[in-house]
Amino acid sequence: MSTIDWSSSEKKIAKQAFDAALKREYAALLDQLKYSAAKAENRDDIWDIHDYLTEQRKLIDQKYDYRYSQLMFVFGVLLRDKWLEEKDLAGLAEDKLEHIRSIAYF
Amino acid sequence: MSTIDWSSSEKKIAKQAFDAALKREYAALLDQLKYSAAKAENRDDIWDIHDYLTEQRKLIDQKYDYRYSQLMFVFGVLLRDKWLEEKDLAGLAEDKLEHIRSIAYF
């Protein structure tokens, strides 16, 4: 069943998509950090940045789960949140893509 | 006993010194954050900044203890670490100052 089994070519596509999304998310987080730090003026701003990074660290750790059993859900969420585009997933079996879209556009 | 009792003028001096040290420490932390964020390039740099802020938050919370029973120790540490100068404490009773210096220059 292709929604459970991942062929070697699908594993390669999945790894590239996963890494691309993570890279985009870190680039956005880095931009946000630079922007927030540059305009920070006082202690509250410092701890707001700290709280934001704490939250993002937790979210990223939770979201980027590279177990094949979780990967369609992960991709669905990343597609929904625009860290992935459908073209990043081109080459996966159609039933996997349908499952991913159903999560993304639920 | 003047190392236990704080006169109202000493309380005023203590509060000003405490606030001045905290203000200097936050100004330094803000500068460090801005500098680190500006030169950050990747995810490791982001989490190094997060780890640094986590550590500083804990240290500042622990260090700035405004109970009169703790204040001479607090001032000793702040004097040792250059967040305070002796002139910030001018006006405290001499035995308090001696106690504070003994902690700072131990």
N, CA and C atoms of all chains as a GROMACS GRO file, in nm:
protein
  636
    1MET      N    1   0.086  -0.120   0.000
    1MET     CA    2   0.000   0.000   0.000
    1MET      C    3   0.089   0.123   0.000
    2SER      N    4   0.070   0.210  -0.099
    2SER     CA    5   0.168   0.315  -0.120
    2SER      C    6   0.162   0.426  -0.015
    3THR      N    7   0.052   0.432   0.065
    3THR     CA    8   0.052   0.533   0.170
    3THR      C    9   0.132   0.487   0.292
    4ILE      N   10   0.169   0.361   0.294
    4ILE     CA   11   0.250   0.311   0.404
    4ILE      C   12   0.394   0.290   0.358
    5ASP      N   13   0.409   0.226   0.245
    5ASP     CA   14   0.543   0.197   0.195
    5ASP      C   15   0.598   0.314   0.115
    6TRP      N   16   0.723   0.340   0.135
    6TRP     CA   17   0.789   0.448   0.063
    6TRP      C   18   0.899   0.386  -0.023
    7SER      N   19   0.891   0.408  -0.152
    7SER     CA   20   0.996   0.358  -0.242
    7SER      C   21   1.122   0.441  -0.219
    8SER      N   22   1.232   0.391  -0.271
    8SER     CA   23   1.357   0.465  -0.250
    8SER      C   24   1.353   0.602  -0.318
    9SER      N   25   1.285   0.610  -0.435
    9SER     CA   26   1.276   0.742  -0.500
    9SER      C   27   1.185   0.835  -0.419
   10GLU      N   28   1.079   0.779  -0.362
   10GLU     CA   29   0.991   0.861  -0.276
   10GLU      C   30   1.064   0.908  -0.150
   11LYS      N   31   1.146   0.821  -0.096
   11LYS     CA   32   1.222   0.860   0.024
   11LYS      C   33   1.315   0.976  -0.007
   12LYS      N   34   1.371   0.973  -0.128
   12LYS     CA   35   1.461   1.081  -0.168
   12LYS      C   36   1.384   1.213  -0.183
   13ILE      N   37   1.269   1.205  -0.248
   13ILE     CA   38   1.183   1.325  -0.265
   13ILE      C   39   1.139   1.377  -0.128
   14ALA      N   40   1.100   1.284  -0.043
   14ALA     CA   41   1.051   1.322   0.091
   14ALA      C   42   1.160   1.394   0.170
   15LYS      N   43   1.281   1.340   0.161
   15LYS     CA   44   1.392   1.399   0.238
   15LYS      C   45   1.422   1.540   0.186
   16GLN      N   46   1.421   1.555   0.053
   16GLN     CA   47   1.448   1.687  -0.004
   16GLN      C   48   1.340   1.788   0.034
   17ALA      N   49   1.214   1.744   0.030
   17ALA     CA   50   1.103   1.834   0.065
   17ALA      C   51   1.110   1.873   0.213
   18PHE      N   52   1.135   1.774   0.295
   18PHE     CA   53   1.146   1.797   0.439
   18PHE      C   54   1.258   1.898   0.468
   19ASP      N   55   1.373   1.875   0.408
   19ASP     CA   56   1.488   1.964   0.432
   19ASP      C   57   1.462   2.104   0.377
   20ALA      N   58   1.394   2.111   0.263
   20ALA     CA   59   1.365   2.241   0.202
   20ALA      C   60   1.271   2.322   0.293
   21ALA      N   61   1.168   2.255   0.346
   21ALA     CA   62   1.074   2.324   0.434
   21ALA      C   63   1.144   2.374   0.560
   22LEU      N   64   1.227   2.287   0.616
   22LEU     CA   65   1.298   2.323   0.739
   22LEU      C   66   1.392   2.441   0.713
   23LYS      N   67   1.458   2.438   0.599
   23LYS     CA   68   1.549   2.547   0.564
   23LYS      C   69   1.472   2.679   0.549
   24ARG      N   70   1.355   2.674   0.484
   24ARG     CA   71   1.273   2.795   0.468
   24ARG      C   72   1.226   2.847   0.603
   25GLU      N   73   1.186   2.753   0.687
   25GLU     CA   74   1.134   2.795   0.817
   25GLU      C   75   1.246   2.859   0.901
   26TYR      N   76   1.366   2.802   0.895
   26TYR     CA   77   1.477   2.862   0.969
   26TYR      C   78   1.517   2.997   0.910
   27ALA      N   79   1.509   3.010   0.779
   27ALA     CA   80   1.542   3.139   0.718
   27ALA      C   81   1.444   3.246   0.764
   28ALA      N   82   1.316   3.210   0.772
   28ALA     CA   83   1.214   3.305   0.818
   28ALA      C   84   1.235   3.339   0.966
   29LEU      N   85   1.269   3.237   1.045
   29LEU     CA   86   1.292   3.259   1.187
   29LEU      C   87   1.414   3.349   1.209
   30LEU      N   88   1.517   3.326   1.130
   30LEU     CA   89   1.638   3.408   1.140
   30LEU      C   90   1.606   3.553   1.105
   31ASP      N   91   1.529   3.573   1.000
   31ASP     CA   92   1.488   3.710   0.963
   31ASP      C   93   1.408   3.776   1.075
   32GLN      N   94   1.316   3.699   1.131
   32GLN     CA   95   1.233   3.754   1.239
   32GLN      C   96   1.318   3.790   1.360
   33LEU      N   97   1.413   3.703   1.394
   33LEU     CA   98   1.502   3.730   1.506
   33LEU      C   99   1.584   3.857   1.483
   34LYS      N  100   1.640   3.868   1.365
   34LYS     CA  101   1.721   3.987   1.333
   34LYS      C  102   1.636   4.114   1.341
   35TYR      N  103   1.517   4.106   1.287
   35TYR     CA  104   1.427   4.222   1.287
   35TYR      C  105   1.388   4.261   1.430
   36SER      N  106   1.349   4.160   1.508
   36SER     CA  107   1.305   4.187   1.646
   36SER      C  108   1.419   4.240   1.732
   37ALA      N  109   1.537   4.182   1.715
   37ALA     CA  110   1.652   4.225   1.796
   37ALA      C  111   1.693   4.367   1.758
   38ALA      N  112   1.688   4.397   1.630
   38ALA     CA  113   1.730   4.530   1.585
   38ALA      C  114   1.639   4.639   1.641
   39LYS      N  115   1.510   4.608   1.657
   39LYS     CA  116   1.421   4.713   1.707
   39LYS      C  117   1.393   4.701   1.858
   40ALA      N  118   1.456   4.603   1.924
   40ALA     CA  119   1.436   4.586   2.069
   40ALA      C  120   1.494   4.706   2.144
   41GLU      N  121   1.422   4.747   2.248
   41GLU     CA  122   1.464   4.867   2.321
   41GLU      C  123   1.479   4.847   2.470
   42ASN      N  124   1.422   4.742   2.524
   42ASN     CA  125   1.423   4.729   2.670
   42ASN      C  126   1.409   4.583   2.713
   43ARG      N  127   1.402   4.564   2.843
   43ARG     CA  128   1.401   4.427   2.896
   43ARG      C  129   1.280   4.348   2.850
   44ASP      N  130   1.165   4.413   2.841
   44ASP     CA  131   1.046   4.341   2.794
   44ASP      C  132   1.066   4.288   2.652
   45ASP      N  133   1.130   4.370   2.570
   45ASP     CA  134   1.156   4.326   2.432
   45ASP      C  135   1.250   4.206   2.430
   46ILE      N  136   1.351   4.209   2.519
   46ILE     CA  137   1.444   4.095   2.526
   46ILE      C  138   1.368   3.968   2.560
   47TRP      N  139   1.283   3.976   2.662
   47TRP     CA  140   1.214   3.852   2.705
   47TRP      C  141   1.102   3.813   2.610
   48ASP      N  142   1.047   3.908   2.538
   48ASP     CA  143   0.953   3.871   2.432
   48ASP      C  144   1.024   3.789   2.324
   49ILE      N  145   1.145   3.830   2.290
   49ILE     CA  146   1.224   3.754   2.191
   49ILE      C  147   1.256   3.616   2.245
   50HIS      N  148   1.295   3.611   2.372
   50HIS     CA  149   1.326   3.481   2.432
   50HIS      C  150   1.203   3.390   2.432
   51ASP      N  151   1.089   3.445   2.472
   51ASP     CA  152   0.965   3.365   2.473
   51ASP      C  153   0.931   3.316   2.332
   52TYR      N  154   0.948   3.404   2.235
   52TYR     CA  155   0.918   3.367   2.096
   52TYR      C  156   1.009   3.253   2.049
   53LEU      N  157   1.137   3.262   2.080
   53LEU     CA  158   1.230   3.155   2.039
   53LEU      C  159   1.198   3.024   2.112
   54THR      N  160   1.161   3.034   2.238
   54THR     CA  161   1.124   2.914   2.314
   54THR      C  162   1.006   2.843   2.247
   55GLU      N  163   0.907   2.923   2.209
   55GLU     CA  164   0.787   2.868   2.145
   55GLU      C  165   0.821   2.808   2.008
   56GLN      N  166   0.900   2.881   1.930
   56GLN     CA  167   0.935   2.832   1.797
   56GLN      C  168   1.018   2.704   1.803
   57ARG      N  169   1.107   2.698   1.901
   57ARG     CA  170   1.191   2.578   1.916
   57ARG      C  171   1.105   2.456   1.941
   58LYS      N  172   1.007   2.474   2.029
   58LYS     CA  173   0.917   2.365   2.063
   58LYS      C  174   0.832   2.325   1.941
   59LEU      N  175   0.779   2.425   1.872
   59LEU     CA  176   0.695   2.397   1.756
   59LEU      C  177   0.774   2.326   1.645
   60ILE      N  178   0.894   2.374   1.619
   60ILE     CA  179   0.975   2.313   1.513
   60ILE      C  180   1.013   2.170   1.551
   61ASP      N  181   1.052   2.150   1.677
   61ASP     CA  182   1.086   2.015   1.721
   61ASP      C  183   0.968   1.920   1.705
   62GLN      N  184   0.849   1.970   1.739
   62GLN     CA  185   0.730   1.884   1.730
   62GLN      C  186   0.692   1.857   1.585
   63LYS      N  187   0.702   1.961   1.503
   63LYS     CA  188   0.649   1.953   1.366
   63LYS      C  189   0.735   1.867   1.275
   64TYR      N  190   0.866   1.881   1.286
   64TYR     CA  191   0.955   1.813   1.192
   64TYR      C  192   0.990   1.673   1.242
   65ASP      N  193   0.895   1.585   1.224
   65ASP     CA  194   0.908   1.447   1.270
   65ASP      C  195   0.928   1.358   1.147
   66TYR      N  196   1.052   1.312   1.128
   66TYR     CA  197   1.081   1.238   1.005
   66TYR      C  198   1.063   1.087   1.018
   67ARG      N  199   0.955   1.046   1.081
   67ARG     CA  200   0.921   0.904   1.078
   67ARG      C  201   0.825   0.885   0.960
   68TYR      N  202   0.849   0.778   0.884
   68TYR     CA  203   0.763   0.756   0.766
   68TYR      C  204   0.616   0.743   0.806
   69SER      N  205   0.593   0.696   0.926
   69SER     CA  206   0.454   0.682   0.973
   69SER      C  207   0.388   0.820   0.994
   70GLN      N  208   0.470   0.923   1.011
   70GLN     CA  209   0.418   1.058   1.040
   70GLN      C  210   0.428   1.153   0.921
   71LEU      N  211   0.500   1.109   0.819
   71LEU     CA  212   0.546   1.203   0.717
   71LEU      C  213   0.433   1.265   0.634
   72MET      N  214   0.327   1.190   0.608
   72MET     CA  215   0.218   1.250   0.530
   72MET      C  216   0.147   1.358   0.611
   73PHE      N  217   0.131   1.335   0.738
   73PHE     CA  218   0.073   1.438   0.824
   73PHE      C  219   0.165   1.561   0.830
   74VAL      N  220   0.295   1.535   0.844
   74VAL     CA  221   0.394   1.644   0.849
   74VAL      C  222   0.386   1.726   0.721
   75PHE      N  223   0.386   1.658   0.607
   75PHE     CA  224   0.380   1.729   0.479
   75PHE      C  225   0.248   1.805   0.462
   76GLY      N  226   0.140   1.745   0.510
   76GLY     CA  227   0.010   1.813   0.504
   76GLY      C  228   0.014   1.946   0.578
   77VAL      N  229   0.071   1.944   0.697
   77VAL     CA  230   0.081   2.066   0.777
   77VAL      C  231   0.174   2.167   0.711
   78LEU      N  232   0.284   2.119   0.657
   78LEU     CA  233   0.380   2.210   0.593
   78LEU      C  234   0.323   2.272   0.465
   79LEU      N  235   0.242   2.193   0.397
   79LEU     CA  236   0.174   2.246   0.277
   79LEU      C  237   0.070   2.350   0.316
   80ARG      N  238  -0.004   2.319   0.418
   80ARG     CA  239  -0.107   2.412   0.470
   80ARG      C  240  -0.043   2.546   0.510
   81ASP      N  241   0.072   2.536   0.577
   81ASP     CA  242   0.136   2.658   0.631
   81ASP      C  243   0.234   2.722   0.533
   82LYS      N  244   0.233   2.673   0.408
   82LYS     CA  245   0.311   2.734   0.298
   82LYS      C  246   0.463   2.716   0.310
   83TRP      N  247   0.506   2.624   0.394
   83TRP     CA  248   0.650   2.593   0.396
   83TRP      C  249   0.686   2.499   0.283
   84LEU      N  250   0.586   2.433   0.230
   84LEU     CA  251   0.603   2.349   0.111
   84LEU      C  252   0.503   2.392   0.005
   85GLU      N  253   0.541   2.369  -0.121
   85GLU     CA  254   0.446   2.380  -0.231
   85GLU      C  255   0.425   2.240  -0.286
   86GLU      N  256   0.317   2.223  -0.358
   86GLU     CA  257   0.289   2.089  -0.412
   86GLU      C  258   0.403   2.039  -0.501
   87LYS      N  259   0.465   2.131  -0.572
   87LYS     CA  260   0.573   2.088  -0.662
   87LYS      C  261   0.691   2.026  -0.585
   88ASP      N  262   0.707   2.062  -0.457
   88ASP     CA  263   0.814   2.001  -0.377
   88ASP      C  264   0.790   1.852  -0.357
   89LEU      N  265   0.663   1.812  -0.369
   89LEU     CA  266   0.626   1.673  -0.341
   89LEU      C  267   0.603   1.592  -0.468
   90ALA      N  268   0.625   1.656  -0.583
   90ALA     CA  269   0.604   1.586  -0.711
   90ALA      C  270   0.689   1.462  -0.719
   91GLY      N  271   0.626   1.352  -0.757
   91GLY     CA  272   0.698   1.226  -0.765
   91GLY      C  273   0.654   1.126  -0.660
   92LEU      N  274   0.583   1.176  -0.558
   92LEU     CA  275   0.525   1.082  -0.460
   92LEU      C  276   0.403   1.015  -0.525
   93ALA      N  277   0.371   0.895  -0.478
   93ALA     CA  278   0.255   0.823  -0.531
   93ALA      C  279   0.128   0.908  -0.513
   94GLU      N  280   0.036   0.895  -0.608
   94GLU     CA  281  -0.084   0.981  -0.608
   94GLU      C  282  -0.168   0.964  -0.481
   95ASP      N  283  -0.175   0.842  -0.428
   95ASP     CA  284  -0.258   0.828  -0.306
   95ASP      C  285  -0.191   0.895  -0.185
   96LYS      N  286  -0.058   0.898  -0.186
   96LYS     CA  287   0.010   0.975  -0.080
   96LYS      C  288  -0.022   1.124  -0.095
   97LEU      N  289  -0.015   1.173  -0.218
   97LEU     CA  290  -0.042   1.315  -0.241
   97LEU      C  291  -0.185   1.352  -0.203
   98GLU      N  292  -0.278   1.263  -0.235
   98GLU     CA  293  -0.418   1.289  -0.197
   98GLU      C  294  -0.433   1.297  -0.046
   99HIS      N  295  -0.367   1.206   0.021
   99HIS     CA  296  -0.372   1.204   0.168
   99HIS      C  297  -0.312   1.335   0.224
  100ILE      N  298  -0.200   1.374   0.169
  100ILE     CA  299  -0.132   1.497   0.214
  100ILE      C  300  -0.222   1.619   0.188
  101ARG      N  301  -0.281   1.625   0.068
  101ARG     CA  302  -0.370   1.737   0.037
  101ARG      C  303  -0.492   1.739   0.129
  102SER      N  304  -0.541   1.622   0.161
  102SER     CA  305  -0.661   1.618   0.246
  102SER      C  306  -0.630   1.676   0.385
  103ILE      N  307  -0.506   1.659   0.429
  103ILE     CA  308  -0.466   1.718   0.558
  103ILE      C  309  -0.444   1.869   0.540
  104ALA      N  310  -0.380   1.905   0.430
  104ALA     CA  311  -0.346   2.046   0.408
  104ALA      C  312  -0.471   2.132   0.390
  105TYR      N  313  -0.568   2.081   0.315
  105TYR     CA  314  -0.682   2.164   0.278
  105TYR      C  315  -0.809   2.123   0.349
  106PHE      N  316  -0.792   2.056   0.459
  106PHE     CA  317  -0.906   2.010   0.536
  106PHE      C  318  -0.996   2.127   0.573
  107MET      N  319   2.138   4.677   6.496
  107MET     CA  320   2.260   4.637   6.421
  107MET      C  321   2.246   4.680   6.274
  108SER      N  322   2.338   4.762   6.230
  108SER     CA  323   2.317   4.827   6.101
  108SER      C  324   2.333   4.732   5.982
  109THR      N  325   2.391   4.612   6.002
  109THR     CA  326   2.395   4.520   5.889
  109THR      C  327   2.262   4.447   5.872
  110ILE      N  328   2.175   4.458   5.970
  110ILE     CA  329   2.043   4.395   5.958
  110ILE      C  330   1.937   4.501   5.930
  111ASP      N  331   1.942   4.608   6.006
  111ASP     CA  332   1.842   4.713   5.988
  111ASP      C  333   1.884   4.810   5.878
  112TRP      N  334   1.786   4.850   5.802
  112TRP     CA  335   1.811   4.946   5.695
  112TRP      C  336   1.728   5.071   5.724
  113SER      N  337   1.797   5.183   5.739
  113SER     CA  338   1.725   5.310   5.761
  113SER      C  339   1.653   5.349   5.632
  114SER      N  340   1.564   5.443   5.644
  114SER     CA  341   1.489   5.481   5.523
  114SER      C  342   1.581   5.544   5.418
  115SER      N  343   1.685   5.617   5.462
  115SER     CA  344   1.776   5.675   5.362
  115SER      C  345   1.861   5.563   5.298
  116GLU      N  346   1.896   5.462   5.377
  116GLU     CA  347   1.970   5.348   5.320
  116GLU      C  348   1.883   5.268   5.222
  117LYS      N  349   1.757   5.255   5.257
  117LYS     CA  350   1.666   5.183   5.166
  117LYS      C  351   1.657   5.254   5.031
  118LYS      N  352   1.658   5.387   5.037
  118LYS     CA  353   1.650   5.465   4.914
  118LYS      C  354   1.777   5.446   4.829
  119ILE      N  355   1.893   5.453   4.898
  119ILE     CA  356   2.021   5.432   4.829
  119ILE      C  357   2.026   5.290   4.770
  120ALA      N  358   1.982   5.194   4.849
  120ALA     CA  359   1.985   5.053   4.805
  120ALA      C  360   1.897   5.034   4.681
  121LYS      N  361   1.781   5.094   4.684
  121LYS     CA  362   1.689   5.077   4.571
  121LYS      C  363   1.748   5.140   4.444
  122GLN      N  364   1.809   5.256   4.460
  122GLN     CA  365   1.869   5.324   4.344
  122GLN      C  366   1.986   5.242   4.289
  123ALA      N  367   2.069   5.188   4.378
  123ALA     CA  368   2.185   5.109   4.335
  123ALA      C  369   2.138   4.981   4.265
  124PHE      N  370   2.040   4.916   4.326
  124PHE     CA  371   1.984   4.793   4.270
  124PHE      C  372   1.929   4.818   4.129
  125ASP      N  373   1.850   4.924   4.118
  125ASP     CA  374   1.789   4.956   3.988
  125ASP      C  375   1.895   4.995   3.885
  126ALA      N  376   1.998   5.067   3.930
  126ALA     CA  377   2.104   5.109   3.838
  126ALA      C  378   2.179   4.988   3.783
  127ALA      N  379   2.210   4.894   3.872
  127ALA     CA  380   2.282   4.773   3.829
  127ALA      C  381   2.199   4.693   3.730
  128LEU      N  382   2.072   4.679   3.764
  128LEU     CA  383   1.983   4.602   3.676
  128LEU      C  384   1.972   4.670   3.539
  129LYS      N  385   1.962   4.800   3.540
  129LYS     CA  386   1.952   4.876   3.415
  129LYS      C  387   2.079   4.857   3.330
  130ARG      N  388   2.196   4.862   3.396
  130ARG     CA  389   2.322   4.842   3.323
  130ARG      C  390   2.330   4.701   3.266
  131GLU      N  391   2.287   4.604   3.348
  131GLU     CA  392   2.294   4.465   3.303
  131GLU      C  393   2.202   4.442   3.183
  132TYR      N  394   2.084   4.499   3.187
  132TYR     CA  395   1.993   4.484   3.074
  132TYR      C  396   2.044   4.557   2.950
  133ALA      N  397   2.107   4.672   2.971
  133ALA     CA  398   2.162   4.745   2.855
  133ALA      C  399   2.271   4.659   2.789
  134ALA      N  400   2.354   4.595   2.870
  134ALA     CA  401   2.460   4.510   2.816
  134ALA      C  402   2.401   4.388   2.745
  135LEU      N  403   2.297   4.331   2.806
  135LEU     CA  404   2.233   4.213   2.747
  135LEU      C  405   2.166   4.250   2.614
  136LEU      N  406   2.105   4.367   2.610
  136LEU     CA  407   2.042   4.414   2.486
  136LEU      C  408   2.146   4.433   2.376
  137ASP      N  409   2.259   4.494   2.412
  137ASP     CA  410   2.368   4.511   2.314
  137ASP      C  411   2.416   4.376   2.262
  138GLN      N  412   2.433   4.282   2.355
  138GLN     CA  413   2.482   4.149   2.317
  138GLN      C  414   2.382   4.080   2.224
  139LEU      N  415   2.254   4.091   2.257
  139LEU     CA  416   2.150   4.030   2.174
  139LEU      C  417   2.150   4.090   2.033
  140LYS      N  418   2.158   4.221   2.026
  140LYS     CA  419   2.158   4.288   1.895
  140LYS      C  420   2.280   4.244   1.813
  141TYR      N  421   2.394   4.240   1.879
  141TYR     CA  422   2.518   4.201   1.810
  141TYR      C  423   2.509   4.056   1.761
  142SER      N  424   2.466   3.966   1.849
  142SER     CA  425   2.458   3.824   1.812
  142SER      C  426   2.356   3.799   1.703
  143ALA      N  427   2.243   3.866   1.711
  143ALA     CA  428   2.138   3.847   1.610
  143ALA      C  429   2.184   3.901   1.475
  144ALA      N  430   2.252   4.015   1.478
  144ALA     CA  431   2.296   4.076   1.352
  144ALA      C  432   2.394   3.986   1.278
  145LYS      N  433   2.478   3.914   1.352
  145LYS     CA  434   2.577   3.830   1.285
  145LYS      C  435   2.534   3.684   1.273
  146ALA      N  436   2.415   3.650   1.322
  146ALA     CA  437   2.365   3.512   1.313
  146ALA      C  438   2.343   3.472   1.168
  147GLU      N  439   2.377   3.349   1.136
  147GLU     CA  440   2.369   3.303   0.997
  147GLU      C  441   2.288   3.176   0.977
  148ASN      N  442   2.266   3.101   1.083
  148ASN     CA  443   2.202   2.970   1.064
  148ASN      C  444   2.130   2.924   1.191
  149ARG      N  445   2.075   2.804   1.181
  149ARG     CA  446   1.994   2.754   1.292
  149ARG      C  447   2.074   2.739   1.422
  150ASP      N  448   2.199   2.697   1.410
  150ASP     CA  449   2.280   2.684   1.531
  150ASP      C  450   2.297   2.820   1.601
  151ASP      N  451   2.315   2.923   1.520
  151ASP     CA  452   2.328   3.058   1.579
  151ASP      C  453   2.199   3.100   1.649
  152ILE      N  454   2.086   3.065   1.588
  152ILE     CA  455   1.957   3.098   1.652
  152ILE      C  456   1.947   3.032   1.788
  153TRP      N  457   1.979   2.902   1.793
  153TRP     CA  458   1.961   2.831   1.920
  153TRP      C  459   2.070   2.865   2.020
  154ASP      N  460   2.186   2.907   1.972
  154ASP     CA  461   2.287   2.959   2.066
  154ASP      C  462   2.235   3.085   2.134
  155ILE      N  463   2.170   3.172   2.058
  155ILE     CA  464   2.112   3.294   2.115
  155ILE      C  465   2.002   3.258   2.214
  156HIS      N  466   1.919   3.161   2.175
  156HIS     CA  467   1.812   3.119   2.266
  156HIS      C  468   1.870   3.062   2.396
  157ASP      N  469   1.970   2.978   2.384
  157ASP     CA  470   2.033   2.920   2.504
  157ASP      C  471   2.095   3.029   2.592
  158TYR      N  472   2.158   3.125   2.527
  158TYR     CA  473   2.220   3.234   2.601
  158TYR      C  474   2.115   3.316   2.678
  159LEU      N  475   2.004   3.346   2.612
  159LEU     CA  476   1.897   3.422   2.679
  159LEU      C  477   1.835   3.341   2.794
  160THR      N  478   1.818   3.212   2.772
  160THR     CA  479   1.764   3.125   2.878
  160THR      C  480   1.853   3.131   3.002
  161GLU      N  481   1.984   3.122   2.978
  161GLU     CA  482   2.081   3.125   3.088
  161GLU      C  483   2.080   3.262   3.158
  162GLN      N  484   2.080   3.368   3.079
  162GLN     CA  485   2.084   3.502   3.137
  162GLN      C  486   1.957   3.532   3.217
  163ARG      N  487   1.844   3.483   3.167
  163ARG     CA  488   1.718   3.507   3.238
  163ARG      C  489   1.721   3.442   3.375
  164LYS      N  490   1.773   3.321   3.378
  164LYS     CA  491   1.783   3.248   3.504
  164LYS      C  492   1.880   3.318   3.599
  165LEU      N  493   1.995   3.359   3.546
  165LEU     CA  494   2.096   3.424   3.629
  165LEU      C  495   2.045   3.557   3.685
  166ILE      N  496   1.980   3.635   3.601
  166ILE     CA  497   1.930   3.766   3.646
  166ILE      C  498   1.821   3.746   3.751
  167ASP      N  499   1.732   3.652   3.725
  167ASP     CA  500   1.626   3.625   3.823
  167ASP      C  501   1.684   3.584   3.958
  168GLN      N  502   1.788   3.502   3.954
  168GLN     CA  503   1.848   3.454   4.078
  168GLN      C  504   1.924   3.567   4.149
  169LYS      N  505   1.993   3.646   4.070
  169LYS     CA  506   2.086   3.744   4.127
  169LYS      C  507   2.016   3.863   4.189
  170TYR      N  508   1.912   3.911   4.122
  170TYR     CA  509   1.847   4.034   4.168
  170TYR      C  510   1.736   4.003   4.268
  171ASP      N  511   1.779   3.976   4.389
  171ASP     CA  512   1.690   3.937   4.497
  171ASP      C  513   1.682   4.056   4.594
  172TYR      N  514   1.569   4.128   4.590
  172TYR     CA  515   1.561   4.249   4.672
  172TYR      C  516   1.502   4.226   4.811
  173ARG      N  517   1.544   4.121   4.875
  173ARG     CA  518   1.508   4.107   5.016
  173ARG      C  519   1.621   4.169   5.097
  174TYR      N  520   1.586   4.245   5.200
  174TYR     CA  521   1.692   4.312   5.278
  174TYR      C  522   1.788   4.210   5.339
  175SER      N  523   1.738   4.090   5.367
  175SER     CA  524   1.826   3.986   5.422
  175SER      C  525   1.931   3.940   5.322
  176GLN      N  526   1.906   3.966   5.193
  176GLN     CA  527   1.997   3.918   5.088
  176GLN      C  528   2.079   4.030   5.025
  177LEU      N  529   2.042   4.152   5.057
  177LEU     CA  530   2.088   4.266   4.977
  177LEU      C  531   2.238   4.289   4.984
  178MET      N  532   2.300   4.263   5.097
  178MET     CA  533   2.445   4.285   5.104
  178MET      C  534   2.519   4.182   5.018
  179PHE      N  535   2.469   4.062   5.018
  179PHE     CA  536   2.529   3.961   4.930
  179PHE      C  537   2.508   3.998   4.783
  180VAL      N  538   2.387   4.042   4.752
  180VAL     CA  539   2.356   4.084   4.615
  180VAL      C  540   2.450   4.198   4.572
  181PHE      N  541   2.464   4.298   4.658
  181PHE     CA  542   2.550   4.412   4.624
  181PHE      C  543   2.697   4.369   4.613
  182GLY      N  544   2.738   4.274   4.698
  182GLY     CA  545   2.876   4.224   4.690
  182GLY      C  546   2.904   4.162   4.553
  183VAL      N  547   2.811   4.082   4.509
  183VAL     CA  548   2.826   4.015   4.378
  183VAL      C  549   2.823   4.118   4.265
  184LEU      N  550   2.733   4.215   4.276
  184LEU     CA  551   2.722   4.318   4.170
  184LEU      C  552   2.847   4.406   4.166
  185LEU      N  553   2.905   4.432   4.283
  185LEU     CA  554   3.029   4.510   4.290
  185LEU      C  555   3.144   4.428   4.228
  186ARG      N  556   3.151   4.303   4.263
  186ARG     CA  557   3.254   4.213   4.210
  186ARG      C  558   3.247   4.208   4.057
  187ASP      N  559   3.125   4.200   4.006
  187ASP     CA  560   3.106   4.182   3.862
  187ASP      C  561   3.096   4.314   3.786
  188LYS      N  562   3.123   4.425   3.857
  188LYS     CA  563   3.131   4.560   3.795
  188LYS      C  564   2.997   4.616   3.748
  189TRP      N  565   2.888   4.559   3.795
  189TRP     CA  566   2.759   4.621   3.765
  189TRP      C  567   2.732   4.737   3.858
  190LEU      N  568   2.804   4.739   3.969
  190LEU     CA  569   2.799   4.851   4.063
  190LEU      C  570   2.940   4.901   4.088
  191GLU      N  571   2.948   5.030   4.120
  191GLU     CA  572   3.073   5.086   4.172
  191GLU      C  573   3.048   5.124   4.317
  192GLU      N  574   3.157   5.139   4.392
  192GLU     CA  575   3.139   5.172   4.534
  192GLU      C  576   3.061   5.302   4.552
  193LYS      N  577   3.079   5.394   4.459
  193LYS     CA  578   3.009   5.522   4.476
  193LYS      C  579   2.857   5.506   4.467
  194ASP      N  580   2.810   5.400   4.402
  194ASP     CA  581   2.666   5.375   4.397
  194ASP      C  582   2.610   5.344   4.536
  195LEU      N  583   2.698   5.297   4.623
  195LEU     CA  584   2.654   5.253   4.756
  195LEU      C  585   2.686   5.356   4.864
  196ALA      N  586   2.742   5.469   4.825
  196ALA     CA  587   2.779   5.572   4.922
  196ALA      C  588   2.657   5.616   5.001
  197GLY      N  589   2.673   5.619   5.134
  197GLY     CA  590   2.562   5.658   5.220
  197GLY      C  591   2.509   5.542   5.302
  198LEU      N  592   2.548   5.421   5.265
  198LEU     CA  593   2.514   5.305   5.350
  198LEU      C  594   2.607   5.307   5.472
  199ALA      N  595   2.562   5.247   5.581
  199ALA     CA  596   2.644   5.240   5.702
  199ALA      C  597   2.776   5.169   5.672
  200GLU      N  598   2.881   5.213   5.740
  200GLU     CA  599   3.016   5.162   5.711
  200GLU      C  600   3.025   5.010   5.731
  201ASP      N  601   2.957   4.957   5.833
  201ASP     CA  602   2.967   4.811   5.852
  201ASP      C  603   2.896   4.735   5.739
  202LYS      N  604   2.792   4.793   5.683
  202LYS     CA  605   2.731   4.731   5.564
  202LYS      C  606   2.830   4.732   5.447
  203LEU      N  607   2.893   4.847   5.429
  203LEU     CA  608   2.988   4.858   5.317
  203LEU      C  609   3.104   4.759   5.332
  204GLU      N  610   3.151   4.744   5.456
  204GLU     CA  611   3.260   4.648   5.480
  204GLU      C  612   3.216   4.507   5.446
  205HIS      N  613   3.095   4.476   5.486
  205HIS     CA  614   3.040   4.342   5.458
  205HIS      C  615   3.029   4.322   5.304
  206ILE      N  616   2.979   4.422   5.238
  206ILE     CA  617   2.962   4.414   5.093
  206ILE      C  618   3.099   4.398   5.024
  207ARG      N  619   3.196   4.479   5.068
  207ARG     CA  620   3.331   4.469   5.010
  207ARG      C  621   3.392   4.332   5.036
  208SER      N  622   3.367   4.278   5.153
  208SER     CA  623   3.427   4.147   5.187
  208SER      C  624   3.375   4.039   5.093
  209ILE      N  625   3.250   4.054   5.048
  209ILE     CA  626   3.194   3.959   4.951
  209ILE      C  627   3.252   3.987   4.812
  210ALA      N  628   3.259   4.115   4.778
  210ALA     CA  629   3.305   4.152   4.644
  210ALA      C  630   3.451   4.115   4.620
  211TYR      N  631   3.534   4.136   4.722
  211TYR     CA  632   3.678   4.120   4.702
  211TYR      C  633   3.733   3.998   4.772
  212PHE      N  634   3.647   3.906   4.802
  212PHE     CA  635   3.688   3.783   4.873
  212PHE      C  636   3.797   3.711   4.795
   0.00000   0.00000   0.00000
